[in-house]
Amino acid sequence: MRRHLSLIVGTVLVGLVVLLAAVSLFWTPFDPGHVDAASRLLGPGWPHLLGTDNLGQDIFSRLLIGARVCLQVGVIAVAIGAVIGVPLGMAAAASRSWPGKLIMRASDIVYAFPALLLAILFAAAKGGGSILTAMTAIGIGSVPAFARIARGAALQVLNQDYVLAARVSGIGSARIAVTHVLPNIAPVVLVQASVSFGLAILAEASLSYLGLSAPPATPTWGRMLFDAQPYLFSNPVVALWPGLSIALAVLGFNLLGDGLRDRFDPTLLEVR
């Protein structure tokens, strides 16, 4: 039980975030964009379960929408990183000469640019930030991590006897990559995807806080933190809920990644 604690806790926290996002598709207690000056900065209670912000907007409703936005950004960003990074890593592992080295050196160059810096560059080029800009920047920023993970795992698979036998039998490199390499490195990629998802949520919150992600009218956890900043000492509960949501979501995906690694890594299983 203790061995799988990270996986269980991570799954519960991630499931909670997914549940909040799913609920927001069909129901929110109040209109998240409705301004009610008479109800501003109310504490938790009824009917505003988590209170209201400085504009009288229901915090719980905005948290629901924020969960949906962070999952949307996470899914697209991780998909971009995996779809580009995994094939590049596999190609670098299969090519022991200069093409493989060129791929990894290019990956190192991209790795030198954090997602926040890429988002700022994209926003400057586009004339303003947007969710698309944030997703693209975070996705490109995660490509090197996927490429490195995929290359390291693919090198181990390519040295196995059954892969050598497949080559001797005349099976092409592309088919070997699809039928032998990719299925065997999938668990490692899945672990990296979970960790990258948590990093994507944190990066999106940072970009929202800086005004480089969703428009101000769109409820995001990072934007909610920014709006709550003037009330940190007079009404700290306004900043508590979005900050706690970000922390639990990132923690959940990191714990899920650790649990999946413990579950799939054969070296760890041998030690235990």
N, C-alpha and C positions, 0 to 999 in steps of 0.2 A: 504493500500500500504506500509506504513512504517513498519507494522507488518511483512510483508513478504520480507523486503528489504534484509536481510541477505541471504535468500533463493535465491532471484533473482541474487544478486551480486555473490554469491558463484557458482550458476549454470553457469553464464556467464564465470567466470574465469576458472572453471573446463572444460567447453565446449571448451574454447580456447586452453587449454593444450591438450585435446583429439583431437582437430582439427589439431594442430601442429603435434602430433604423427601420425595421420592418413595420413596427407600430406606426411610425411617422408617415408611412405611405397611405395609411387608411384613417388615422385619427390623431388629433392633437387637442388637448383640453381647451386651448384658446388659439386664436390667430396669432402666430409668432411675430407677425409684423404690426400688430395692432398697438397703437400708442394710447395709453390711458394715464394722463398726467395726474389724475386724482389718486391713482393706485401705485405711484412710484415708490420704489425701495421698501416694499412690504416684506415682512419676514415670512418664513415658511408657515403655512396654515391652510385654511380652506377659504376660497376655492383654489388659491394659488399654492400648490403643494410645496414648491421650493422657493416661493416668494416672487418678487418682481424686480426688474432692473431700474436704472435711472429714468427710463422712459415709460415705466409702468407695463412693460412687456413681460409676459409670463415666462419665467426662466425654464420651467420644465418643458414647455412646448418648444422653446428654442434649443434646448439640449437634444430633444428628439430629432429635430431637423439637422442639428450639428452632427449627430451620429451618422445620419445618412450621408452627409457631405464627406465626412472623414473616411467612411468605408468606400465611397465612390472614388475618391482620390487614391486611396490605398490600393484598390483593385486594379485600377487603370495603370498606376505607377508601377506596381509589382509586375503586371502583365507586360509592360514595356520593357522593364529590366530583364525579365525572364525570356521573353521572345527574342530579344536581341542578344542578351548575354550568354545564354546557354548554348545556342548554335556556335557563337564565336569561340566559346571555351572548348567545345567539342572539336571544332576545326583546328584550334591551336594545339590540342592534344594529338590529333591525328597527323598534323604536319610537324615533323621534328626539325625542319629546316627554317629558312628565313621567314616564310609566310606566318608560321606559328609565332615566332618571336616578334614579328611586326604587329600582329594582333594584340599581343600582351603589352607591348610598349605603348601602343595606342590606348589600350585600356588603362595603363598607368597614368597617361596624360589626362584622360577624362577623370580619373580618380582624384587628381589634384584639384579639381574644381568641385567644391561642395554644392549640394542641391540648392542651398540658399543663394549662393553666388550665381549659379546658372539661372535661377528664377529672376534675380535682379537684372541680369543681362538680357534675358528674354523679355522682361517687362519694359526695360528701356528701349529695346528694339521695336517692340510692339506698341509702345506708347501707353502702357498701363498693365496692371496685373489682372489675372483672371484665373478661374479654376483650371482651364485648359493649360495655361502657362505653368501653373503649379504642378499639375499632373505630369506634363512633359518634362519639366526640369527635374522633378523627383525621380521619374522613371529613368531618364538618361543618367542621373547620378548613381543609380543602383546597378547599372549595366556592368561596371567593372567587378563588383562583388559577385554577381552571378557568373561572369566569365571565369573568374579565378576559381570559384568553387567547382564549376563544371569541368574546367580543365584538370584540376587535381584529381577529381573522382574519375574522369574519363581515362586518365593515364593509368590508373590502377586497373580499370576494366580492360583496356587494350592490351595489357600484359598478361591477361589470363589465357590459359591453354585453349579454351573453347573459341576465343576470338582468333587465335593463331590458326586453329583448325578451320575456321570459317574462311580465313584468307586463303589458306592452301586449297580449299575446295573451290575457289574461284568466285566467292561472294564479293561484291563490290563494296567500297568504303561507305557509300551512302546507305546501303542496306544494313551493313554492320552497325552503323551509327544508330539507325532507327530500331533495329530488332534486338541488338545486344547492349549497346552503350546507354542509350537513353532510358530504357526501363531500369537499368541497374543504378543509374545516378539519380533517378527520380526522387528517392527518399532524401538525399542530400539537398537537392534543389528545393524540395518541399520545406525543409528546415530553414533554408536561407530565405524562402518566400515569407515564412512566418516572421522571422526577424526583420526582414525588409519592410513588412507591412507595419510593424510597430514604429520603425524609423520614419516611414512615410507619413504616418499619423502625426508624429512629433514635428516633422518638417512642415506639413501643411498647417499645423497650429502656429508654428513660428511665422510662416508666410502670411497667414491671416492676421496675426498680431501686427505685422509690419505693413499690412494693407496691400500685399502682393498676390493675394489669392482671390477668394470670392468677393463680389461687390459688398459694400457696407450693409446693404439691405438684406443680404443673405446670412442667416444665422450660422455661424461657425464657432467652434469652441475657442479658437484663438482670438477671433474678433470679440467674443464675449469677455475674454480676459482683458483685452485692450480697453473696452468700454468700462470695465469695472475698476480699472487702475486708479482713478481719482477717489474711489470710495474704499480703498484697502483698509483704512483705519477707522473710518466712520461707519461703514457697513461692509465688513469683510465677507459676509456670507454670499454677496453677489459674485465675488471672485472665487469662492470656495468650490461651487458646483462645476463650472467649466474646468477649473484646474484639476479637480478630483477626477473628472471624466477623462481628461487627457492622460493623467497618471495611471489610472486603472486600465485604460485601453492599451497603452504602450506596455504596461506590466503584463497584461494578459497575453499579448502576442509574443512577448519575449519568453514568458514562462511556457507558452505553447511550443515555441521553437526549441527550448531546452528539453521539454518533455518528449518531443518528436525525435530529437537527437539521441536522447537516452534510449528511446524505443528502437531506433533503426540502426544506430552505430554498433557494428559487430564487435569492435574493440572494447567498447564499454561493457557490452554483455559478457565478454570473456572475463573481464576483470571481476565482475559480480558473480 
